Structure formats: C-alpha cells, structure tokens
Amino acid sequence: MLVKLAWRNLWRQKRRTVLTASALALALALSLFMRCLQEGSYANNIENAARFYTGLIQIQHPEFSDSQSIDDLLPANGQFIAAAKNHPNIERILPRIESFALAAAGDKSKGVMVMGVLPEQEDDYSNIAGKLSEGTFLSADDKQVLIGEGLARFLELQVGDEIILYGQGYRGQTAAGLYSVKGILDFPMPQLDNQLVYMPLALAQTLYSTEQQLTAWVLHTRQLSELPQTVAELAADYAGQANLRDWQDLSPEMAQQILMDKAGGIIMMYLLYGVVGFGLFATLLMMTLERQREFGVMLATGLLRKRLIALISIESLFIALLGVVIGLVIAAPFLIWFYYNPIVLTGETAEMILEMGWDPVLPVLLEPWLFVNQITIVLGLLLLCMLYPMWRVYRLDLVSALKGGGHAG
C-alpha cells in the first residue's frame, strides 16, 4: 500500500520529480565516465610499464629485494614454477637474470645492469625488437648482446664492436666476458637507456655461473583487477620458498604518482556530488515543507509517524532509482563506444607518450565494481540528504501542520 501511494505521490509533481532524478542521473553519468576513463588510463599505464620492464609480479628469492645479490637465486625448473603455471589468472611467465657489472670499451667504463632473457618470449611480451635503432635482435643461442643507445654513445660503440663485462658471479666467482654488440636499443627511459645490457638467458647464466638458476620469474596476469588476490594466493603457494612482489613494490614511484592523481580525481568527483547533494537536499526539504498540511491530515486520520517516514523514504528511493536508471542509460552508450574506440591523443602529448614507448590512447575500463561504487555513493547521498527532512516529519506538530502556512514547522 505504501509503495503504491509513494509512486502516485511522485507524479503529482512531475517536474520536481524529473528535475531531482535528472540531477542524480547527470552526477552519476559524469562520475562514471570520469572514473572509468581514469581507471582505464591507470590500467593502461601499469600494463605498459609492466611489459616494458618489471612485469606485474615477480617471484624472487626471499632475500633478493634487499640484497640484490646474484647469490640469492631461484630454481629455473618446471617443478618450482608449476604453481604459477597452474594459476588461472597467470597469462605469461618469463625467466630472467638481472645483475650488475662493469662495462668497458677502449679507455672508458661504466656500471651497467645486465638482463638475461629468453629473446623470443621477451619480444612477444614487450616488443623489445621494435626498439632497435641499429643492428638485429637476439636469438636464444647467440653469444652477442644488445645495449642501450645512451650506453653506446658513452662507450663509443657501434654494431659489431666488442664490449667487456666484468663483475661478481655466483658464490664469489668472477664474472667476465667479451661480447660483440649485435644491436642498439633506443629506450625511452634514460636510466635504462644509459645502462642496460640485454643478453640471452643461457649466456647470462654462463657469465654469472648460476647454472640452472634465476634471479626472478616475471608473471603477467590475465585480469589486472584480480592482481592482489593472485599475489596472495601465490604467496601462500610459495611460502618459505620465495618472495612475491607486485608492480607497486617494484615501481613505487609510479604507484605514488597514480595514487596522487587518483586522489585528485576522487576529490573532483566528490565536489560534483556535493553540488548535486545541495540541490537534492533543497528539493527534498521543500518537498517535505510543502506537504506539512498533507502530512498533518494523514497523521490525524490515524497514520503512524513511522509509516509516514517509511512513505517518504520509499518516495525518495524511487527518485534515486529513477536517477540511477537514467544515469546508466545516459552513460552506457558513451562508455561502450569509448571502450571499443579509445580516445586517441594527438600533438605534442602523443609524441611524448610515443617516445616513452607507449600507445597514445586513453582507454575506458568497464568493471562492475566501478558501477557499484558510484551507485552506492548516489544512494548514500540520498540517505544523507533525507536525514533532516525525516527529522522534521518525525517532530511535526499535528495542530500546527493542520493549520498550514506559517504555522507549520
């Protein structure tokens, strides 16, 4: 009975109902578009950075994150990595050796980071071959290396020249080798471009005398949103054997930048909801004050106050649901369009992003939790705006309400 009465009451003042629902719908549509675009950009940047260097997850020796020592290694066999291979959210698994060495050519020397990889798998994952500015890419059985352009300029090396690598190998053994430069890579990140040396995994294992061991297994997930759960599950599988580090731990600077940008976006979203909230509060309060005489009559005929409050709550809920439906109808076509047709950046911004090795696009992320969060905020905003009007109705003086006009309150 209350539901039927509440629905009829809404359409006694059609303009007020439509305007209130439209304000909620517009706020929901704008916030959804902003949050989906924002989260899509974050996900795209994380994926790009992970593919380019760190991966989304790394399995490392428990001491490696602190020591960065070539002595803290993991097995390179299938038995060790079986748990990760069998996990449903793991899409790619890449073995790597990462260590440091002194690179020398002629009378110049420089500290470098040596990365031993499986060339074909690594290229399929991050398109390293596409960053070659000179020479050709590696194959798994090569005895040659790739170096960054910055390092090549510093050591005055060209394709075909030789580079000496000298460092400490496994268990204190000497790591030394003379290698021919097969290609030069143009890395967008200066810190990598100036010090990175790529070589086949087998060659790196020989250089550092690690035999069938690795410094890290790099993992990439199918669903980025399920990354925390995946890390937790694999951490349980490898408890006591290895340490799992996600992209936030591996790239803390990027994680902080995203966190700060996300905070700014959320503040803007709440400002939007704040403006809408003031309008919604005024409408609900006006709706309550205008109907004082009506409420007085209903109370005088025997309607309990709690049922009157329930009636007003149902009316407000109908307005909120109407606003949510209209907001979703408005937002959905735009979100679906931009999901399949991401915004393509142009001009200097696009050139800067291309130089970083990433695609100059702003994708949209469509995840259920984004919609649930925004709808929950709309309903919470409605509840907050209803508190004072409900209090006024609960404290309504029956005699004053029946008199109406200035006597009501």
N, C-alpha and C positions, 0 to 999 in steps of 0.2 A: 504493500500500500504506500509506504513512504517513498519507495523507488518510483512508482508511477506518479505520485504527486510531485516529487522533485523534478522529474522530467518535464512535466507540464509547466511547472513554475519557471523553468529555464526559458521557455519560448513565449512567456508573457512579455518579456523584454528582450526581443530577438537581437536588437542592435547591441545592447550591453553584453549579451552572451557571446555574440560573434566577435566583438571587439576584444573581449577578455581572452577568449580562446585563440584569437589570431595573434595577440601579443605573446602568449606562451608558445604558439607554433613558430613564430618568427625567431624567438630566442632559441628554441630547440634546434631549428634548421641551421641557423648561423653557427651555433656552438658545435653541432655535429660536423658541419663542413670544416670548421676551423680545426677541431680535434682530429678528425680523420686525415686531413691534409698534414697536420703537424706530426702525428704519429707515423704516417706513411713516409714522410721525409726522414724521420729518425731511423725507421727500419731500413730505408734505402741506404742511408749513410753508414749504418752499422754493418749491413751486408757488404757494401763496397770496401770498407776498411778491413773487415774480416777476410774477405777474399784476397785483398791486396797483400796482407801481411800476417796478422796474428791468428786468423781463424776465430770462430765464435767460441770454441772451447779448446783448451789444451790439457792433455794429460801429461803430467811431469812427475819426476822424482820428488818425493816429499821435501827434499832439501834444496831443490834446484832454484826455486823462486828467490831464495835468499842468497845462495852461494854462487849461482850462475857458473858452476864448475862443471867441466867436462867429465869429472869423476862421478857425478850424480846422474846416472843413466837409467833407462828403462829397457826391458827386452823388446826386440823387434820381431818376435814370433807371433803367429796367429793365435796361439793359446792365450797370450796375455791380452790381446785386443778383442777377443771373442765377445766379451760382454758389450762393448761399444758397437760391434758389428751387428749384434742381435737386437740392439735397441731400436724400436720402431721409428723414433724421431731423428735418428742419425742418418744423414744423407751421404756424407763423404768422410773418408778417413785418410789422412796423409801423414806418412812418417817423415820426420825431419831431424837433422842435426844442426844445432845453432851454437856457435862458439866464436871465440875471438882469436886473432892472430896479428902478427906484424907483417904488413905487405911492403915489399921493396922492389924497386926497379931503378937501375942506374945508381945514382947517389942519393935518391930520395926514398923515404919510408913513411909509413902511416899505419896507425891501428885500424883494423877492419873487422867487420862481422862476417863470418863465413857461414853460409847456409847451404847445407847438403839436402837435396830434394830428389824426388823421382820426377824428372823433367816433364814427361808426358802428362802425368796426373796433375802436377802443379800448373802446367799451362792450361789444361782443361778447367781447372778451378779458378785461376786468377788471370789468365791470358797474358802471361809474362812475355811470350813471344811477340805480342803486339807492341811491346815497349822497346823492342830492339831498334836502335838508331843505326847500328853498323853490325856487320857480321851475320852469323846464323845461330839458331837456337841449339841447345844441347840435346844429346841423346843419352840414354841410360848408361851406355858403356864408354862414353867419352872420357878422355884424360885431360880435358880442357875446362876453362871456366868462363863465366860471364862476369863483367864488372860494371859498376855504375859510371855514368858519364863524368860526374864530379871527381870520382877516384881516378878515372882515366886521364883527365886533364891534370890533376895534381901530380901523378906519376909519369905523365907524358907518354902514355901507352896508346897503341893503336891495335886493331885486329891483327893477330899474328905475332905480336910481341910477347915476351915472356915476363911473368910475374913470380916473385918468390914469396911464399907464405911460411912464416916461422912462428911457432907457438908451443904451448904445452899440451901434450896428448893425455890419454887415459892413464891413470896411475903414475903420473910423473914422467911418462915417456916423452921424448922430443917429437914435436910435430913439425916437419919441414918438407917442403916440396917446391918444385919448379914447374910451373904450368903455363901453357900457351893460352892467350886470350882469344876465345872463339867469337865473342860478340860483346857489344857495349850496349847497356840498357839505359834508357832515359827515364829515370824515376821522378815522379812529381814531388816526392818528399825529399828535401835537401839532405836530411840526416841519413836517409838510406842511400841516396844518390852518391854521397861523398864517401861511403864506407862499406857498401855491400858487395860481397863476392858470392856468386852462385856457382855451385858445382854439383855434379851428380852425387846421389846419396852414397853409392859404393865408393866413390873417390874420397868423399869426406870421411867415411868410416876407415879407409886406409890411412888418410892423413893423420887422423887423431887416434888411430889404433883402438877403435872402440869395438871391433869385430861386429857381431850382430846385435848392436845396441843403439839406442837413440836418445836424444835429449828431450824429445816431445812427440806425442801423437796429436795431430791437429784434427779437430772434428768440426763438421758443419751440420747444423740441424735442418730438418725439413720445415718446421714451424718455429719462427723466432719467438712467438708469444709463449711457447712451451719450453723455452730455454731454461728458466730457473728450475722447473720440475725435472727436466732432463739431467741437469747438473747434479741435483740432489740424488736422483736415482743412481746415476753412475758413480757418484761419490760413495754411496753405500756399497756398490759392487766392488770398488777399488779401495775400500777402507783398509789402511795399513800398507797398501802396496804403492799407491800413487796419490798425487795431489791434483785436483781438478780446478782449473782457473777459467773463468768466463771472460768475455771481451771487456767487461768493466774493470776487472782486475788486471787484465793485460794492457788496456789502454785507458788508464784513469783520467787522463786529460780530456779525452773525448767524452767520457762518461760525465765529467763535471760540466762540460760545455752543453751537453744535451740536457742535463738536469737544470741548469740555469735558464736555458731557452724555454724548457717545458714550464718552469715556474712562471716565467713572464707570460706565456700563453694562457696558463690557468688563471692568472690574475686578471687578464683581459676578459676571459670567459666569465669570471665571477662578477666583474664590473657590468658586463652585459646583463647578466641575470639580476644584478642589483637594480639596474634601471627598470627592467621589466617588473621586478618584485615590488617596487614602489607603486607602479601603475596598477598592478594586481591587487595590492593591499588597499589602495584607494577605492578600487571598484568593489571589492568585497565589503569594505566598510560602508560604502554608500548603499550597496545592496541591502545591507543589514539595517541601516538607519532609516531608509525609505520605507521599510516594511515593518516598522515598530507597531503600527496600529494593527496590521495583519497578524503579527505575532501575538499581540495582546488578545485579539479575538480568539485565536486558536488556543491560547492558554486558558481563557475564560470559559471556553466550551469543554475543557477537560483534558486537553493535550498535555502530557507531562513535559517538563522542561528538557529532560534528557532525550525525549523523542523529537522535540523541536530542534535541538542541537544536531541530532542524527540526520534530520531532514536537510538542514543547511549543509552539513558535511557531504551528504550524497549529491546535493546540487553542485557543490564546489568540485567534487570528484568527477562529476560528469563534464564540467567545464575543462578540467585538467585533461581528462581522457580525450575530449574533443580536440584540445590543443595539441596533444601528443600525436593523434592520428593525422591532423592537418600538417603538423611539422614533419612527420615521417613521409607523408605524401609529397610535400614540397622538396624535402632533402634527398629522398631516394633516387629520383631520376638523375640529379646532378652528380651524386656520389657514384652511381653506377657508370655514368658516362665518363667521368674523370678516372675511374678505376681502370677502365679499358682504354682510355685515351688520356694518359697523364699529361700534365701541363709541361710543355717544353720551354725551357728558358732560352733566351737569345741574348745577343750583345756581349758586353764585357763580362757579365756574370757567367754566361755559358762558357766563354773562353777560359775563365778562371777555373771552373769546375772541370772542364775537359783537360786542362793542364794537370789537374790532380789525378787524372786517370779515371774519372767517374763520369756517368751519364748525366747531362744537364736536364734532368727531368724531376718533377715534383709529383710522385705517385700518391694515391689515396689508399689508406689502409681501411679495409672493411672487416672489422672484428666484432662479434656480438657484445663483448664487454664494453666497447665504446658506446654502443646504443643503450645498453642497460645503465651505464653510469649517467648519461645525460637525462634519460627518462626518470631515473631516481632523483636527480637534482631538481627536475621540474616538479615532481610530486612533493619533495621535501620543501621546496619554495612555497608551494601552495599551502602545505600544512603550517608553515611558519606564518604566512600571511593570514591564516584563519584563526590564529590563537586569540588575538584581541577581539575580533568580531564575535567569536563564540563566547568570550568572557562577558561582552556586553549583553548578549542574549541571555546568558545564564543569570546575570544580575538585573535583568529587565524588571522594572516596577510595573506591575499589571495595571494599576489605576492610571499612571502617567502614560503608559503605552496606549490605553484605550482613548485617552483624551487626544493623543496625536500631536503633531506640530511641535511647538517649542516645549511642550510638557513632557515629551518622550525623552528618555535617556536613562 
